[in-house]
Amino acid sequence: MTRAAPTWETLNAYVDGALASGEAAAVAEAAGNDPRIADQIACLYRLKGVTPEALPAAPDDLRDLIRERPRRSYRGLVAAAVLAVVAIGAAWLWMPAKPMTGLPDAAIVAARDLHDDWLANDSGALSEAPPSVVMAALSQFRRVPVIPDLSSAKLTIERVTVSGQADEHLLQIGYRGNHGCHLSLFVFAGGGLPEEMEQVRFGLEEAYGWQVDELGYLLFAKGMDRGRLAFIAREVEEATRSGVPFDEQTRQALAENKAKSASCVA
């Protein structure tokens, strides 16, 4: 029986060292059997600046791929991003002299359009952009975004896509709940969002946005319990800043928050 290829979510977790040993071994085996998967993992490792020695039971050809490019320090990645910022539209082509307040209209419009498209066309199945497309977008970010695991909050990743514009690099991670909830985490190359988390609400729509180095993050939902979304936003923001996966205490808190929250209405 042929195993399904690892999803982008699984590959990202593999590189983060967040998979159980059996799952990690399965990914390593898949990489050994499929050069395209090995390329994708190598790309993630290079972007994260992780040493090849961190690979659990990685095939030799994957280690060779990773050695093609010298490891770059975090400061080097930031410097490169400053010199070659990738904008996602005219609104992102300037950087303010002081921290911004509020969320840029362009970010809200982009988030709303992609989120509404997902709601309108959601078939209930996984909707995932081709890995090569996602990897191309990530290469423009100069670092791999933090994509938290929200399964303890009963939200699983069901959509991974990037902006269709050739000159835009906007990653959308869509989390779907069991009872109609849809939550989108957007990552903007070049940033442009406020340094500290800001929140806006308009009708059933609500968004939280913040900046982490050269990446902008925006969490967007319609009709989700306000307390639940606020709690998730705080935990996701912390994860994007620390780069550390949720610990057991956080996962338990997310589960408890879900249990006492109202159902989504959109």
N, C-alpha and C positions, 0 to 999 in steps of 0.2 A: 504494500500500500504506500503510495507516494504521499509524503507529508506536504502540507501547504507551506508556501514560502513564509518566512517570518515577516510580520507586519513592521511598518516603520516604528510603531510604538514599542514593539518587542526589541528591535535593533537598538533603539535609544536606551531602553532599560538594560540591555546587554552591555552596552558601552559604559553605562553608569555603574555596572556591577550590582544591579538591583534584582537580577534573576536568581532563582534557586539553581543549585548545581545541575540538576537534570535539564532544566530549561536552557541554561547557558551551554551545556554540552550539545543540545539539539541545534542551537543557533550556530555553534562552531562547526558542527557536522554539515549544516546547510551551506555555510560559507566555503567549506572545503569542496563541496559538490557543485557549487554554482559561483563562478567568478564574479557575476554581477552582485551577488549578495556580499561577497568579500570586498568588492570595490566600495559598496555603500558603507560597510562597517569601517573600512579604512578611512573613508572620507569623514565619518563621524569622529573617529579617534584623532585624526589630524586637526579637525576643527576644535575639538575639546583640548588639544594639547596633551593627550594622555600618552604615556610611554608604552611601547609594545609589550613590555613585561607585565602590564596590567591585564593582558588578554588571558582569560582562563581557557586553557587547552586549545589555543588557537592553532589552526593549520599553518604550516610553514609558509605557504604562498601568501597568506594574509599578513604575516609578519614582514615579509619582503615588500609588500605593497605599502605598508605603513612607513617603512624606512626610506621610501622614495623621497620624502620631504622631511627636512630637519624639524625637530620639535620647536615650536615657537612659544615663547613665554606669554603669560597673560598680558603683561605690559606691551609686548610686541603686537598682540592682536588688537589691543585698544589703539595703539599708535597707528596701525594700518587702517583701522576704521576711521580715525580722525582724518587721515590723509585721503581716504577714498570712501567717503560716506555714500551709501546707496540710498537715494531718495525714493519714496513711493508716490510722489506727486509734487506739485508745486508747493504745497503747504509744508513739505518736509525739506525744502531746499535751503532754509535758513535756520540758524540756531540763535535763540534769544540770548541777550547779554545777562539776563537774570532768570531765575527759575520761573516757569510758567505756572499760572493758576488756571484751573478749569481744564476741560478736555477740548481739544481742537475739533471744530465742526467736521473737518475732513476725515478725521478718525472715526467719528460717530457715523457719518454717512457711509463710509466704507464698511464698517462693522454691520450696520443695519442692512445694507444691500446683500452682503454675503450670508448673514444670518437668515434673512427673509427668504433668500433663494433656497437655503437648506430646508426651512420649514415647508416651503411650497413643493419641494421635490423629494422630500424624505420618504423613502420607500420602506424604511424600517431595517434596511440592510446596511452593511458597512459601505461607506462611500470614501474611497481613498484615492488620492492622486497617485499617478505612477511614481515609484520611488525615485526615479531619475529626475523627475520634475521637482520633487520635494528637496532632493539633495542639491539641485542647482540653486534653489532659493536659499537654502541654508548656507551655501558657499558664499552668497552675497552678504549674509549677516555677519560674517567674520567670527562667529562663535555659535555654538548650538544652543538654541533657546531651552529653558527649563520647561518641561511639559509634565506637570504633576499627575500622579495617579489618584483619581477621585473615586475609585471603586468603593471605598469605604463609605462614601456619601451616596452610594447607589447611582453613580454617574460613570458611564464607560465611554471611552473614545470610540466614536462611530463615524467621524468625518475628519479627514486630513486633506487639506487642499491648499493651493496657493493662488494668488491673484493671477488672472488670465492675461494681464497686460505685460508686454515684454519688458517694459521699463519700470515695473512695479514688483516689489517683493514683499508680499503680505501673506503670512502663514495663518491659516485658520485651523484650530483644533476644536472639533465639535464633540461635546459630551452629551449623551442622551440618557435620560432616566427611564425607569420602568413604567412610569405613568404619565408620559407626555412631556416631561421637562426637556428643554433644549438649552444648553449653556455653551457659549462659544468663547474660546480664548484666542485672541488675535495677537500676533507678534509682528511688529513693524520694524523693518530694517531702517536704520538711521534714526529711529526714535522720534522725538518731537513731542512727547507727552510730558506731563509735569513730573518733576523729580520725586515728589511725595504723592501718594495715592490720592486721587480726586474721584468724587462720585457725582453722577448726574442722573436724574430721573425725569421721564416724560411719559405720562400715561402708564402703560404696562411695561414700557421699556426702561431698563436700568443698566448703567455701565459704570465700571470702575477702571481707571487707567493710571499707569505709573511708568516710570523710566528706570531701567537698570543698565547703567553704562550706556552702550550704544544701541540697546534694544528697547523698544517701547512695547508694553503689554497692555491689553485692554480686554476686560472680562465683560461679556454682554449677554443679557437674558431678557426674555419677555414673560411676564406673568409668574415669575418665581417668587416665593416667599421672601420678603425683603430681609428679614433676619437671617434666613438661610444663606441668601446670596452675599450679604455683608460678611458673614462668618467665613464662607468659602473664599471670598476675595482677600480677606486678611491672611488666611493660611497660604493661598496661592502666591500672594505678594511676598510673604516671608520665604517661601520655597524658591522663588525666582531670585531673591537677593542672596540667600545662603547657598543655593545650588545643592542642597541636601534633601534627599527624599524624605517624605513624611515618616516620622517615627510612630511607634505603636500608640503612644499617648495622643498624638494628633489624629491618627486614623480613628481611634475610639471617639474622640471629640467630634469628628466629622460625622460619624455614625449616629451619635446621640443627637447632634444638631438636626440631622435628617429626620430622625424618629419623631421629633417634637415640632417639625415644621409643617405648614399647610401644603397641600398639593398645588402643583403648577396650574395656572388657569389659561395659558396660551398654547 
